[in-house]
């Protein structure tokens, strides 16, 4: 657990030195369409 906390803190420190803004690559409609398609596939999978 301590190793995980150490790694997370190191990642945060590194990220804060050179942060990059999050940029949406798709429109909300494209994301929702993909989500709907995925939900339809897993619902019809018979599991």
Beta strands, then each sheet from edge to edge (+ up, - down):
end
